[in-house]
Each structure stands twice: as structure tokens, then as C-alpha cells.
Amino acid sequence: MKTRVVVVTGGNRGIGREICRQLAKLDLMVVLTSRSQKDGLEAVAEFDKQELPVRYCPLDVTDPSHILKLKDFLIKEFGRCDCLVNNAGIFLDNNEGNFFNTDVATVRETMETNVCGPYLLCQALVPLMKKNNYGRIVNLSSGLGQLSEMGGGYPAYRMSKTAINVVTRVLAAELADTNILVNSMCPGWVKTRMGGSGAVRSVEQGADTAVWLATMPDGGPTGKLFRDRKEISW
């Protein structure tokens, strides 16, 4: 069997970078993508020093032409794509953000990156997974998107994470007769640029469930939301 090929979006820093590291340590071929080519190449250079199998491809998830170039890169270099980790995301709500002082432009921009980007990536890359009847898709969500625990504040981010859960459920249902598993996961409050210094979890902890889902054996769960490798409510 050829080495599995895993795409990780937003892999240049934070949780995404740690997901790349953990997957590469499992001897998977990781394609690290990022909007900043400089930061992406610096991350790959660091992995090269550790002799980890990580390649780079530039990707702005909001640009359909970038997504097509990524697909072409995967076909040319590997002839396959086995896993997609939709990690790239933005948090534009300000700390005092509420429904009434968050403008719709913030909502639109957040949805473009956090929802439309993963949607387009799944449309582009699932056909490559179907060719080998094997695929794993991991969508990074958040407890802030859980309808069961929905509160006030951060409306743009909350709506985007609820929406990515919809992507997960719809795609999982439509791929139910395949060996392509689609799940969402919440990393928790992680010490990253987005999470801030007050966060309580390390990037290693934040990445663990995503890596677990990305390497799930055949017959594993699909269409579920997880935190710390345990299913949680939507």
C-alpha cells in the first residue's frame, strides 16, 4: 500500500502545525498548506530538520483557483489524497462582540474562510478519495458552535462553527456507502494566537483528537462531533 497523503489547511502555526507534526510522526505524507507562503515554507523547513515527511503547497481557502491548484499538485505529486483536515479558520469577532454590534461584513468574511473554504475543498478532494475507496475528513469546529450549549457573543464565529457541523453531517450522509469518514472535532481552548495566553490547553492536546480522527480505522464513526476522543452533543 502506498503511503497515505494528508492535507492540513492552516498548517503553518498553532493547532494546524501540531496536527502536521503528529501525523508526520506516524509516517504519513503531510501536505502542509497556508495562506502565507513565507510562514508555510518556514514550518516545512523546520520539519525537514526533524526528517519528517512534510511537503508544502500554498493555499488561500477562500480562492477557488488555489483549491484547484492544490488538487492538481496532489494528482501530479502523489496521484491521491487520503485525508483532509480543515483546520484553517479565522476569529474576527471582537471581545465585546454581540449580535447588535457585529456587522454583517464580519459574518460574511468569517463564513467564507470557516465554511465556504472547507466546502469547496471537500468538493474538490473527495473524488480523489473515492478512487481508492478510502478517505478521512476532519472539520475543526468549536464548543461555541454547539446548538445544545449556544449562548451570546461572538455571533460570526459561532454561526460559522455551527455551519461547519452541518457540512459534516450532510457530507457524512451522502458518503455513507463509502469508506470515507467525515467528522467534526472541538480542540478546546488552546494556547494559540487565536486562543490567547489565558487558554488552558496545549497545542498537543488540541491536536490529538484531529489526528485520531484522521487515522481512524475502517468502520469508524462518521457524522459525529468529538472532543478529547469522546462524542459530544451538537
N, C-alpha and C positions, 0 to 999 in steps of 0.2 A: 504493500500500500504506500502511495506517495505521502509525503509529509502534508499534514493539514495546513491550510493557509487561512489566517485570521486577519481581518481588517478591524482596526481600532480607530475610531474617529476622535479627534481632540487628544491625541496620544502624546503630545509634547510636554505636558506637565500634569501635576495633580493625580487624580484617580486614574485618568487615562494612561498616563505614563507608567503607573504602577501595574495596571492591568497588562500592559505590554510586557513589562519585566517578568511578571509571574507566568504569563503564557509562554514567553520565550524560554524560560527556565524549564518548561515542560517539553521542550524541543519542538514546539510548533513554529512555523514560519509566520512571523508577525509583520503585517504591513501597517506601519505607524503613519497616520495621516494628521495633518494640521493645516490651519489656515496660514500661519506664519511659517514660511519655508525655512527661515533662519533658525527659529526655535526647534522646528522638527528635525532639521539636519544635526543640530547640536545634540538633541536627545539620542538620535541614532548613532552618532559618533561615540557617545558615552556607552551605549550598549555594545558597540563594536569592541571597545576596550575590554568589556567583560566577555567577549566572544559569544554573544547571544545573537540568535538568528532574527534580526530585525531589519527590514527594508523601509524606505521612505517613499511616500507619494503625496504631493501637495493636494489639499482638498479644502475648498470652501463649501460646506454642505448646503449653502443657500444658492449655489451656482450650478444649474443643471449641466453645463458644459464640463465642469470639474468632475461631476459624478460620472459622466460618460468617459472622460479621460482615465478615471480610476478603473472603470470596468475594462477598458482597453489595456491598461497596464497589467491587470490581473490575468487577462487572457494571454497576452504576449509573454509575460514572465513566468507564469505558473500553469496556465490553462485551466484554472479552477479558483473557486472561492468556497471555503467550507464554513466560515463563521464570520458574522458581522456583529461588532459591539458598538452600538450607537451611544457613544459617551459624550460627544461634543455637545455643549449646551451653554446658554447664557442666562444670567440673572440680572435683569435691568431694573426691577422694582427698587425704589429707594427704601431706606429703613422705616420711613414713616408712611410708606405707600399704602393707600387703601383704595377701595373701589372708586371713590369720587375724585381723588387727585392723581390717579394713574391714567394718562391719556391713551387713546386707542392706538396711537403710533407705537407705543411701547409694547402693547399687546401684539400688534402685527409683527413687529421685529422679533419678539420672543418666539412667537409661533413659527415663524419662518425657519429659525435655527433649530428649535427644540422639537418641532413636529414635522414640518414640511421636508426638512432635510432628511431625517430618518425614513420618512415615507418614500421619497424618491430613491434613496439608497436601497431600500428593500425591493422596490420595483426593478431596479437595475441589476441587483446581485442575486436575487432568488433564482432566476433562470440558470445561473451558473451552479447553484446548489442542486437544483433539480436534476441536472445532467448526471450527477453522481449519487442521486437519492440520499444526500446527506447534507444537513445544514443546521446551524445553531445561530439564532438571532437573540441578542440581549439588548434590551432597551433600558437605559438608565432613567429611572423615574425618581420619585421622592414621596415621603410621607405627606408633604404639603399638597400632593395631588390626590390623596385618598378621599373619596367622597364620604366614606364612613367616619372620617375624622376632620372633615372640612371646617375651617374657621375663617376669620377675616384676615385682611392684609395680604400683600404680595399677589394681587389678582392675576397679573400676566404670567408669572411663573407657575402659580397654582393651576391655572387653566391649561398651560402647556403640558404639565406633567399628568394631569387627568387625561388630556388628549392622547399622549403617547401610550397610555394604558389602553385606550380604545384601539389604537393601531395594533398593539399586541394582541388583543382579543380577536379582532377581525381577521388579522393575518393568520393567527393560530387556527382559527376555524376553517379558513379557506385552504390551509395546508394540512388539515387533519389526516388526509390519506397519504401523506408523505413522511419521510424520515427527517423533516425539518421542524425543529422545536423552537418556539418563539415565546420568550418570557420577559417580564419587566422585573427590575430589582431596585430597591431603595438602599443606597450605601450608608444612610445615616448622616449625622452631622460631622463632616470630616474636615480636618485641618488642611485646607487648601486655600488658594487665593479667593475662591468663591465662598468657602465655608468660614473663613476668618480665623483669627488666633484663638477665639473663645471656643472653638469646636472641641468635641470630646473624643473623637475617633481618629486614629492614624490612617494614612492612605492605604497601608497594608490591610487594615480591617475593612476599609471602604471598598477595596478592590476584590476582596475574597469571594463574595457571592457571585459577582460577574464572571470571574474565572471559573468557578464551579459550574455555572450555567453554560458557559461557552464550551466546556468539556464534558457535558452531560452525556452519559451513555445512551444508546438507542433505547427507546421505550420510556424515556424520562418524561417529566411533566411538561406540559405546553399550555400556553394561555393563562399563566399564573403570575402573581406578584409576590416577590420574596424579599426578605431582609434577614441577614445572618443565616442564610440557607434554610429558612423556615417560611412557609407560605403565610402571607398576611392578607387582610381584607382589602378590598378595593375602595 
